[in-house]
């Protein structure tokens, strides 16, 4: 009888649903509506975070995922821009990246650049989501050609994008 119980338990354990992607910043449930982020003033209403000119004085307060990631310094995406081309076109590249962020952030408040680190021969851009880095990489390839690589990690909500061009 004991052996049957052990078999049944192990069979049930095999059927447990395993989480495929782990994002520690994804909330377990939607916040109550309306909710305002006290840091960036994005408002959660109609089922998503969005920009609003005003919100009720009694709105709930909760830090959005993008502000939470930024305060923790834990990016979801990293774009590395490298190669000799960067040395002579750094300002153009940064203007393109900032313009793309403004367009994306207008519609999706959680898609933001956290930090831009300029090095002598490269630029590292850290973002709050995985969609903006892909858009940045594709925009750079479209505008300046070069090589583009994406690396998505299997178990965490993150992406690494590398774009480079020598001349």
C-alpha angles and dihedrals in degrees: 000000000000092000091054091054092051091049093050092049093050091048091053092047089056089058096055112120111245120212108247100196122030116205111170090194097056109103118235092227138013116270118246115270124282102028123161127202107233091210106049100010095233110156127221107218136135088025099302145065113265141157117264134180092221142004135191116282090234094052116136117256123226132149111247121235093254094054090044091053091046094051090048093045091231111137124199092204136031124192117194115196113193147156136078092293090070092063093063100031104038095122093049092049093049091048090052091048094048092046091051091049091052092051093047095043092051090068100025113037092189093060103087144140110249100187141351117208115193116202128179096266104013146035125222118202120191119198139189096232142028098243100063094056091053091049091049093050093048092047091052092049091047094048101037106013110221128131124305130194131181126200118188116186113230099225107027133060097250144108135196117206123190122191122177141168127175102202 
